[in-house]
């Protein structure tokens, strides 16, 4: 994963332009503009193109021409998810509808005030997945992520999003080399709070665990699955997927820690990971173009 540095493509001017479009024009205008942006990235982002082409061609077994078209669709939908996130979090009026799939268990757990570990991925729109948790009477989510974004873009997005308007607090916990983030996570769980962490990315040098994913070996961050295995709290996979133009679906798994205990009285990180991968594969079979990891994810696929 050395070809990924933890940063999102784009620049501050581009974000400002789209904010203006969202503020003064219908969302459809911004979507139309994205078609040209997506085409630009197909032509001029060779590293990302190569990795996503491998995903469609070698993992999803698409033909060459179909894979290229799917890359365009992938970039276009990814751009839409960024705009959708910005619109929802800004407090501006938006046209989106929400559907909840298999979320009864996680909803009850949160409403009962229990600590919860949520494991997501860079598919669909994970920010929207967190946003939709507000309907579960969830007031605060501790989001564990890599602090690698361009700081000017991050500050501008936070200013635009105005998080207080959506009645849910997203508290960042940054991964640190001294591992002090583990204490922050532990404290949040001890306070009966929700912790959201990604299961599909790590930075070079971090501890990893290898597993078969769509028939090929891939590396996953070990700490995510150690957390779910060692801490005696419910753990769920959760994904917010763009189902159609104006509909998002929030999908939740069953308690994967409980399912892992059924496999072994003392669940190991590998047990949690295998259940996570099954859920991830299921989501990507439903939404194959919503895979947003733009680096060489599989270790033995060229």
C-alpha positions as CSV (number, residue, x, y, z in Angstrom):
1,X,0.0,0.0,0.0
2,X,3.1,2.2,-0.3
3,X,1.5,4.0,-3.4
4,X,-1.2,5.5,-1.2
5,X,-0.3,8.4,1.1
6,X,-3.6,8.9,2.9
7,X,-4.7,12.0,0.9
8,X,-7.8,12.6,-1.2
9,X,-7.3,14.0,-4.7
10,X,-8.4,17.5,-5.4
11,X,-7.6,21.1,-4.5
12,X,-9.1,23.9,-2.5
13,X,-10.3,25.8,-5.6
14,X,-12.2,22.8,-6.8
15,X,-14.0,22.3,-3.5
16,X,-14.9,26.0,-3.4
17,X,-16.4,25.8,-7.0
18,X,-18.6,22.9,-6.1
19,X,-19.7,24.5,-2.8
20,X,-20.9,27.5,-4.9
21,X,-22.7,25.2,-7.3
22,X,-24.5,23.5,-4.4
23,X,-25.4,26.8,-2.7
24,X,-26.9,28.6,-5.7
25,X,-27.9,25.9,-8.3
26,X,-29.8,22.6,-8.3
27,X,-27.8,19.5,-7.4
28,X,-28.3,18.2,-10.9
29,X,-26.1,21.0,-12.3
30,X,-23.2,19.9,-10.0
31,X,-23.8,16.3,-11.1
32,X,-23.6,17.3,-14.7
33,X,-20.3,19.2,-14.1
34,X,-19.0,16.0,-12.4
35,X,-19.3,14.1,-15.7
36,X,-16.4,16.2,-17.1
37,X,-14.4,16.0,-13.9
38,X,-14.7,12.2,-14.0
39,X,-13.6,12.1,-17.6
40,X,-10.6,14.2,-16.8
41,X,-9.5,11.8,-14.0
42,X,-9.9,8.8,-16.4
43,X,-7.4,10.5,-18.7
44,X,-5.0,12.1,-16.2
45,X,-4.8,9.9,-13.0
46,X,-2.7,7.0,-14.2
47,X,-1.9,5.5,-10.8
48,X,-5.5,5.4,-9.7
49,X,-6.6,4.3,-13.2
50,X,-4.2,1.3,-13.0
51,X,-5.4,0.1,-9.6
52,X,-9.1,0.5,-10.4
53,X,-8.7,-1.1,-13.8
54,X,-7.1,-4.1,-12.0
55,X,-10.1,-4.3,-9.7
56,X,-12.6,-4.4,-12.5
57,X,-10.5,-6.5,-14.9
58,X,-8.9,-9.0,-12.6
59,X,-11.2,-9.1,-9.6
60,X,-14.6,-8.5,-11.2
61,X,-13.6,-10.2,-14.5
62,X,-14.9,-7.4,-16.7
63,X,-13.7,-7.1,-20.3
64,X,-11.2,-4.4,-21.1
65,X,-13.6,-1.9,-22.6
66,X,-16.2,-2.6,-19.9
67,X,-13.6,-2.1,-17.2
68,X,-12.7,1.4,-18.7
69,X,-16.4,2.4,-18.7
70,X,-16.7,1.1,-15.1
71,X,-13.8,3.3,-14.1
72,X,-15.6,6.3,-15.4
73,X,-18.7,5.3,-13.5
74,X,-16.6,4.8,-10.4
75,X,-15.1,8.3,-10.6
76,X,-18.5,9.8,-11.3
77,X,-20.2,8.1,-8.4
78,X,-17.3,8.9,-6.1
79,X,-17.6,12.6,-7.0
80,X,-21.4,12.4,-6.3
81,X,-20.7,11.0,-2.8
82,X,-18.4,13.9,-2.0
83,X,-21.0,16.4,-3.1
84,X,-23.8,14.5,-1.3
85,X,-21.8,14.5,1.9
86,X,-21.1,18.2,1.6
87,X,-24.8,19.0,1.0
88,X,-26.1,16.9,3.9
89,X,-23.6,18.2,6.4
90,X,-24.0,21.8,5.4
91,X,-27.6,22.0,6.6
92,X,-28.8,23.0,3.1
93,X,-32.0,21.6,1.7
94,X,-31.3,18.3,-0.1
95,X,-33.4,15.7,-2.0
96,X,-32.1,12.5,-0.5
97,X,-34.2,9.7,0.9
98,X,-32.8,7.1,3.4
99,X,-33.5,3.4,3.8
100,X,-32.3,1.2,6.7
101,X,-31.4,-2.4,6.0
102,X,-30.9,-4.9,8.9
103,X,-30.3,-2.2,11.4
104,X,-32.7,-3.2,14.2
105,X,-30.0,-4.8,16.3
106,X,-27.5,-2.0,16.1
107,X,-30.3,0.6,16.7
108,X,-31.4,-1.2,19.9
109,X,-27.9,-1.4,21.1
110,X,-27.3,2.3,20.7
111,X,-30.7,3.3,22.1
112,X,-29.9,1.1,25.2
113,X,-26.8,3.2,25.8
114,X,-24.3,0.4,25.2
115,X,-20.8,0.9,23.8
116,X,-20.6,0.0,20.1
117,X,-17.7,-0.6,17.7
118,X,-18.6,0.1,14.1
119,X,-16.3,-1.2,11.3
120,X,-16.7,0.5,7.9
121,X,-14.8,0.7,4.6
122,X,-14.1,3.1,1.8
123,X,-17.0,2.0,-0.2
124,X,-20.3,3.9,-0.8
125,X,-20.3,6.9,1.5
126,X,-19.0,6.2,5.0
127,X,-19.6,9.8,6.2
128,X,-23.3,9.5,5.3
129,X,-23.4,6.2,7.2
130,X,-22.3,8.1,10.3
131,X,-24.8,10.9,9.5
132,X,-27.7,8.5,9.4
133,X,-26.9,7.2,12.9
134,X,-28.6,10.3,14.3
135,X,-31.9,8.6,13.8
136,X,-30.8,6.0,16.3
137,X,-30.7,8.7,19.0
138,X,-27.0,8.7,18.6
139,X,-25.6,12.1,19.6
140,X,-21.9,11.4,19.3
141,X,-19.7,9.1,17.1
142,X,-15.9,8.9,17.7
143,X,-14.4,8.5,14.2
144,X,-10.9,7.0,14.0
145,X,-9.0,8.0,11.0
146,X,-5.7,9.0,9.5
147,X,-4.9,12.7,9.7
148,X,-3.4,12.9,6.3
149,X,-5.7,15.2,4.3
150,X,-4.6,18.6,3.0
151,X,-5.1,20.9,6.0
152,X,-6.6,23.8,4.0
153,X,-9.1,21.6,2.3
154,X,-10.0,19.9,5.6
155,X,-10.5,23.3,7.4
156,X,-12.7,24.6,4.5
157,X,-14.9,21.5,4.5
158,X,-15.4,21.6,8.2
159,X,-16.4,25.3,7.9
160,X,-18.9,24.5,5.1
161,X,-20.3,21.4,6.7
162,X,-21.3,23.1,10.0
163,X,-21.5,19.8,11.9
164,X,-23.7,21.3,14.7
165,X,-26.6,21.7,12.3
166,X,-27.1,17.9,11.9
167,X,-27.6,17.1,15.6
168,X,-24.7,14.7,15.8
169,X,-21.2,15.2,16.9
170,X,-18.4,13.5,15.0
171,X,-15.4,13.5,17.3
172,X,-12.1,12.7,15.5
173,X,-9.6,10.3,17.0
174,X,-6.4,10.5,15.0
175,X,-4.1,7.4,14.7
176,X,-0.8,8.2,16.2
177,X,2.6,6.5,16.1
178,X,2.8,6.4,19.9
179,X,-0.5,4.4,20.0
180,X,-2.1,6.9,22.4
181,X,-5.2,6.7,20.3
182,X,-5.9,3.3,21.9
183,X,-6.5,5.1,25.2
184,X,-8.9,7.5,23.6
185,X,-10.8,4.7,22.0
186,X,-10.9,2.8,25.3
187,X,-12.1,5.8,27.1
188,X,-14.9,6.4,24.6
189,X,-16.1,2.8,24.9
190,X,-15.9,3.0,28.7
191,X,-18.2,6.1,28.5
192,X,-20.7,4.0,26.5
193,X,-20.1,5.8,23.3
194,X,-19.9,4.7,19.6
195,X,-16.5,4.2,17.9
196,X,-16.3,4.1,14.1
197,X,-13.2,2.7,12.5
198,X,-12.2,1.8,9.0
199,X,-11.3,-1.8,8.2
200,X,-9.7,-1.5,4.8
201,X,-6.7,0.9,5.1
202,X,-3.4,1.2,6.8
203,X,-0.3,3.3,6.3
204,X,3.1,1.8,5.4
205,X,4.8,0.4,8.4
206,X,1.6,-0.3,10.3
207,X,0.8,-3.9,11.5
208,X,-1.3,-5.8,9.0
209,X,-3.1,-9.1,8.7
210,X,-3.5,-11.0,5.4
211,X,-6.7,-12.7,4.3
212,X,-8.4,-13.8,1.1
213,X,-10.6,-11.2,-0.4
214,X,-12.4,-12.0,-3.6
215,X,-10.1,-14.9,-4.2
216,X,-6.8,-13.1,-3.8
217,X,-4.7,-12.2,-0.8
218,X,-5.0,-8.7,0.6
219,X,-3.7,-6.8,3.7
220,X,-5.9,-5.3,6.3
221,X,-5.1,-3.2,9.4
222,X,-4.5,-5.6,12.3
223,X,-5.4,-3.0,15.0
224,X,-9.0,-2.6,13.8
225,X,-9.7,-6.3,14.3
226,X,-7.7,-6.6,17.4
227,X,-9.9,-3.9,18.9
228,X,-13.1,-5.8,18.0
229,X,-11.7,-9.1,19.3
230,X,-10.2,-7.9,22.6
231,X,-12.8,-5.4,23.8
232,X,-16.0,-7.0,25.1
233,X,-18.4,-4.7,23.2
234,X,-20.8,-5.4,20.3
235,X,-19.2,-4.9,16.9
236,X,-21.0,-4.4,13.7
237,X,-20.1,-3.8,10.0
238,X,-21.8,-0.7,8.6
239,X,-22.0,0.7,5.1
240,X,-23.8,3.7,3.7
241,X,-24.4,2.9,0.0
242,X,-25.7,5.2,-2.8
243,X,-28.6,3.1,-4.0
244,X,-29.8,5.4,-6.7
245,X,-29.5,9.1,-7.6
246,X,-31.3,10.4,-4.5
247,X,-31.5,7.3,-2.2
248,X,-29.0,6.1,0.4
249,X,-29.2,2.8,2.1
250,X,-27.6,2.1,5.5
251,X,-26.6,-1.6,5.8
252,X,-25.6,-3.2,9.0
253,X,-24.4,-6.7,9.8
254,X,-25.3,-8.8,12.8
255,X,-23.0,-8.5,15.8
256,X,-19.8,-9.9,14.3
257,X,-18.0,-10.2,17.6
258,X,-20.9,-12.4,18.9
259,X,-20.7,-14.5,15.7
260,X,-16.9,-14.9,16.1
261,X,-17.5,-16.2,19.7
262,X,-19.6,-18.9,18.1
263,X,-16.5,-19.9,16.1
264,X,-14.2,-19.7,19.1
265,X,-14.9,-19.0,22.7
266,X,-12.0,-16.5,22.6
267,X,-12.4,-14.6,19.3
268,X,-9.2,-13.8,17.4
269,X,-8.7,-10.9,15.0
270,X,-8.7,-13.3,12.1
271,X,-12.2,-14.5,13.0
272,X,-13.5,-10.9,13.0
273,X,-11.7,-10.1,9.8
274,X,-13.2,-13.1,8.0
275,X,-16.7,-12.0,8.9
276,X,-16.0,-8.4,7.9
277,X,-14.7,-9.6,4.5
278,X,-17.9,-11.6,3.9
279,X,-19.9,-8.4,4.5
280,X,-17.6,-6.3,2.3
281,X,-17.8,-8.8,-0.6
282,X,-21.6,-8.9,-0.3
283,X,-21.8,-5.1,-0.5
284,X,-19.5,-4.9,-3.5
285,X,-21.4,-7.6,-5.3
286,X,-24.5,-5.3,-4.9
287,X,-22.6,-2.1,-5.7
288,X,-19.5,-3.1,-7.8
289,X,-18.6,0.5,-8.9
290,X,-18.6,1.9,-5.4
291,X,-15.1,0.7,-4.5
292,X,-13.1,3.8,-3.6
293,X,-9.6,2.5,-2.7
294,X,-7.3,3.9,-5.4
295,X,-4.2,1.9,-4.9
296,X,-2.9,-1.6,-5.4
297,X,-5.1,-3.3,-2.8
298,X,-4.5,-7.0,-3.7
299,X,-1.0,-8.2,-3.2
300,X,-0.8,-10.8,-6.0
301,X,-2.8,-9.2,-8.7
302,X,-1.2,-7.0,-11.4
